[in-house]
């Protein structure tokens, strides 16, 4: 059978399984999260967990029933969850976002300031405690980053790579990753380009480590440092800022503005430089 002709059907079966299985998860967990929200006195987001359940189950269905392929095609084979690989991913994500913030601070586009209250308008997770907010953000951002990695650097990447090769897998999964973020508040062409660049960088993390979980920890570290350490929006989504926050100043083209530091020119340069270095090193390793 023509591989190219199979791709739409594989993606369709994956999408249908995702929708159905996520719907089941929402029906089962809805009352549980409703009760939990009433107990804590604020809404506890359910969607990251039901999205993760739906995606993980859809991957299992697609790989086992539709494709008859092992989990290793999604970089989830033996050793993928090795602590060393995941720590490497987390270090890469942390370094990249802190490097972006450092450049913004150096050019006067980022300044730390005290906040009189623990939250800002529209922010999630109102908490007086930094530690409490940081932990709850980890519980929110962890599953959110994991389901995105399973979809874009996982199943979509694997299908595209089998059909048309590594570069098509990188580009198609990263463009789709950027396009999904167009639904976030304040998204535009600039922010979409930066997210697409981030997707390409995460593809390299997946490839260099042979581990999708390493790409997940890189993704999670990038987001968590912004939300819990810098107290800036993450892809246009605001969170609680107990005690202080990093205020972004000047042109949105430079700092990212309300989208957060990952939406500006500085982030684009940092990610673009990281991508160039990663590709060069991979080429050198291939030649040797």
N, C-alpha and C positions, 0 to 999 in steps of 0.2 A: 504494500500500500504506500502511496505517495505520502511522505512524512509531512510535507507542507499542507496537504489536504486534511491530515489528522489533527493539526494544531487547533483549528477553531472548535472542533468537537471535544477535544481534551479540555480546553479552557471553558467551554460551555458546561460540560459535565461537572467540572470543578466549581464553577459559579453556582450552578443549581444546587449542588450538594451543600455548599456554603450557606446559601440562603435558607434552605430547609433545616439544616442542623442548627444554625444560629437561632432560627425561630423556635425550635424545640427548647434550646437552652434558655431563651428569654422567658418562655412559658413556665419552665421549671424554677428558674432562679428569681423571677419577678417578685413573688411574694416574700422570698428570703431577703432581697435587697430592700423591699419596702419596709419590712419589719426592722431591719438594721438601720435604715434612715430615720425611722421614728425613734429608735433607741438613742441615737447619737445627736438628734436634733437638727440634722441637715441632710441634704440629699447625698447619698453615697452612689457614685456613678457605677452603673452596671455594665455599660456598653463595652469597656475594654475587656472584661472577662467573658462576656457572651461572644464578642467578636473573636477572641482567641480560641474559645471552645469550638465555634463554628468553623474557623479556618483550619485548626489542627485536625478536626474530624474530617473536613473536606479533603485535606491533603492525604489522610489515611485512605479514604474511600477512592480518591483518584489514583493514588499510587498502586494500591492493592487490586482494585477491581477494573479500573479503566486502562491503566498503563502497564500493570504487572512489572513494576520497577521497585528497586529497593530505596530506602530512605537516604542512602548515600548519594543519590543524584541531586539531593537538595543540600548536600554538605552536612548531613546529619548521620553520617556513618560512625564507625567505631572511633572513639577518641574525640568526637566533635565537641562533647561537653567537658573536655579536659580543662581543669582550672587554669592552667598556664595559658592556653589559647584564649580563654575568655578574659583573663586578666590583661592580656596583650590588647584585645579589642577595647576594653574599658580605658586603658592607658592612652590609646590612640584617640578615642573620642574626647576624653578629658583634655588632652594636650591641644587638640584642634580648637575646642571652644574657648579654653583659657588663652590660647594664643590670639584668637580673634578679639577677645575682651581686652587683652593687653595692648594690642595695636590701637583699638578704639580709645582706650584710656590715654595712650601716649599722644594721640592727635587731638585730645580734648573732647571726644565724642561720647565718652562714658565717664560718669562721676558717681561715686557712692554717696547716698544721702539717707538720713534717718527717716522713718515713716511713723507718723503718730498713731496709726492703727494697724491692725494685722491684715487688713484686706484692702483691695481696691474694687471699684465698681465692676461687677461681673466676674470677680475672681472666684475660683474654686478653693475649697478647703480653708475656711476661716479658722485660724489657730493663733493663740498668743505665743505658743512655744515654737522656737525654731526647730527643735528636734522632732516634735510631733508633726509639724508641717512637712519636714523633709521625709519622714517615714511614710506619711500618707501619700506624698507625691511619688515616692518610689513604688508604692502599691498601685498607683494609677498609671504611671508612665511605663512601668515594667511590662505588663501585659499588652499595653498599646504598642510599644516598640516591637514586641515579639510577634504579634500577629502581622504587623507590617513586614517584618523580615521574612516570615513564612510565606507571605504572598509574593513579595517583589524580588527578594534575593533567594527565595526558596523555590516555590512551584513555577512561577512565571519565568524566572531565570532558567530553570532546568528544562522546561519545555522549549524555550527559545534557543537555548544552546544546542539541544539535540537536533532541532530543525534546521538551524542556520549558522551555528557557531558562536564562539564566545563574545565577539564584538556586538553581534546582534542581540545577544542575551543582555549584555551590559546596557546598551542603548535603549532597547525596548523596555526593560524593567525600570530603568531610571527615568525615562520620559513618563511612563505610567505613574511612577512614584511622585513625580512633580505635579502631574495633572490632578491626582487625587487631592493634593493639598490646595488646589484652587477653590475648594469648598470652605476653606478656613477664612475667618474674618480678615479683611485687608489684603487678601492675596492679589497679586498682579503678575505681569510678565517677569519683572525683576526677581520677585520672591520665588517664582516657579523655576527660573533658571538656577537659582542657588540651591533649591531643593533637589533639582535634577543632578547638579554637580555632587551634592552630598550622596545621592544614590549611587553615582559612579564610584565614589570613594568607598562606599560600603561594599560594592561589588568586589573591589580590590581586596578589602579586608577578608571577605569570604574566600577569595581565591588564594591569597597569600597564606592564610591559616588553614585552609581546608575545612573551615568550621563556620556554619551559619550562626551558632550561638556567639561566636566572636564578633560577628557583624552586629548581632543583637546587643551585646554589651557596649560596643562602640556607639551605637545609636542611642541606647539608654543613657550612657554617661554624658553624651552631648546634651540631651534633653534635660536630664536631672540636674546637671551643673547650672544650666540656665535658670531652671525653675527654683531649685532649692538653695543654690549657693549665690548666684547673682541676683535672683529675684527679678527676672525680666520675663516678658511673654515668650511663650514657646510656639512658634509658627502662628502667631497672632492670637493665641489663647492666653489670657491673663490668669495668674494664680496668686494666692495669698503672699504677702510680703511682710512677715513678722520682724519688726525692728529696723529693717533697712532695705534698700533696694539699689540696684544700679540704674541710674537715670541716663537714658540715651538722649543725646543732644545733637543739634545741627541737622543737616540734610538727611532725610530718610534714605537717600541713595548711598550714603556712607554708613550710617549706623543701623539701618533697618527699621528705625522708628517703632511704631506700634506692633509691628510683626515680631520684633526682637532682633538681636544682633545677627542672627543667622539669615536675615533678609537683606543685608546691605552689601556694598562693594567690598568692604574689608573681608567679610566672610567668603565672598566669591573668590577673592585673591588667595586667601588661606586654603580653601578647598581646592582651587585650581592648582596651586603650588603643590599641595599634598598629592593630588592626582598625577601630576607630571612626574614627581619623584617616585611615586609608586609604580608607574608604568615603566619608567626608566630602569628601576631596580629589577622589575619582572623581566624586562627584555634582556638585561645583563645576565640574570640567572638562567634564562632560556638558552642564551648563546653559550654559556659555560656548561 
